Amino acid sequence: MSELAREAASASAEDLAAISAAEQAFAARLYQALAAGDGNVVVSPLSIHLALAMALGGAEGDTAVEMAAALEVAGFDPAALHAALNSLDAALESRNRTDPPIADREPKV
């Protein structure tokens, strides 16, 4: 985990909905491709999508075009894309529970 503070999430509701749809489409295609193979596999489509989207930020030319298409984000402005990904990741991170479940808590006397 980085020591740097996270940038404030600043994506619009429309961009957040669009990136969520892109994530779902990417995940569906990834699962279809993996289902064609033999054996068992465990993957996180969101993690793969986020990592490839970060790599997309440094890509140029045909590589950038092909990566954006594969990630289902071809219509996104690069700044809006990364703001939407940051917002999505922040929203998911905020759902992480740090409190122990009620059954595991110390009784209060």
C-alpha positions in Angstrom: 0.0 0.0 0.0 1.3 3.4 -0.9 2.1 6.0 1.7 0.7 8.7 -0.6 -2.8 10.1 0.1 -5.4 9.0 -2.4 -6.7 11.7 -4.7 -10.2 12.6 -4.0 -12.7 10.7 -6.1 -14.1 13.2 -8.6 -16.0 11.2 -11.3 -19.4 12.2 -12.4 -22.3 9.7 -11.9 -22.5 9.2 -15.6 -18.8 8.3 -15.8 -19.0 6.0 -12.8 -22.0 4.2 -14.4 -20.1 3.9 -17.7 -16.9 2.6 -16.1 -19.0 0.1 -14.2 -20.6 -1.1 -17.4 -17.1 -1.4 -19.0 -15.9 -3.4 -16.1 -18.8 -5.8 -16.4 -18.4 -6.2 -20.1 -14.7 -6.8 -19.7 -15.3 -9.4 -17.0 -17.9 -11.2 -19.1 -15.5 -11.5 -22.0 -12.7 -12.6 -19.7 -14.8 -15.3 -18.1 -15.9 -16.5 -21.6 -12.3 -16.8 -22.7 -11.2 -18.6 -19.5 -14.1 -21.0 -19.7 -12.9 -22.2 -23.1 -9.7 -23.6 -21.4 -9.3 -26.7 -19.3 -8.8 -26.7 -15.5 -9.7 -24.4 -12.8 -8.6 -20.8 -12.5 -9.3 -18.0 -10.0 -9.1 -14.4 -11.3 -10.2 -11.0 -10.3 -11.5 -9.2 -13.4 -11.5 -5.9 -11.6 -7.9 -6.2 -10.6 -6.9 -7.2 -14.2 -9.0 -4.3 -15.6 -7.4 -1.8 -13.2 -3.9 -2.9 -13.9 -4.4 -2.8 -17.7 -6.1 0.6 -17.5 -3.0 1.9 -15.7 -0.8 0.5 -18.4 -3.2 2.1 -21.0 -2.2 5.5 -19.5 1.3 5.0 -20.9 0.4 3.4 -24.2 0.4 5.3 -27.5 -0.9 4.8 -31.1 -2.3 1.5 -32.2 -1.5 -0.1 -28.8 -3.5 2.5 -26.9 -6.4 2.1 -29.4 -6.4 -1.7 -29.1 -6.1 -1.7 -25.3 -8.9 0.8 -24.9 -11.1 -1.4 -27.1 -10.2 -4.5 -25.1 -10.9 -2.7 -21.9 -14.3 -1.4 -23.2 -13.2 2.2 -22.6 -12.6 3.4 -26.1 -14.9 6.4 -25.7 -13.4 7.7 -22.5 -11.2 10.8 -22.2 -8.0 9.6 -20.5 -8.4 12.0 -17.5 -12.1 11.0 -17.1 -11.2 7.3 -17.3 -8.7 7.5 -14.5 -11.0 9.7 -12.4 -13.8 7.1 -12.9 -11.5 4.2 -12.0 -10.3 6.0 -8.9 -13.9 6.7 -7.9 -14.9 3.1 -8.4 -12.0 1.8 -6.5 -12.6 4.3 -3.6 -16.2 3.3 -3.5 -15.3 -0.4 -3.3 -12.6 0.3 -0.7 -15.0 2.1 1.5 -17.1 -1.1 1.7 -14.2 -2.9 3.4 -15.1 -3.6 7.0 -12.4 -3.1 9.6 -14.7 -3.9 12.5 -14.8 -7.5 13.6 -18.1 -9.2 13.0 -20.5 -8.9 16.0 -19.8 -12.5 17.1 -16.1 -11.8 17.3 -16.3 -8.6 19.4 -15.3 -8.4 23.0 -18.4 -8.2 25.2 -19.0 -4.7 26.7 -19.6 -4.8 30.4 
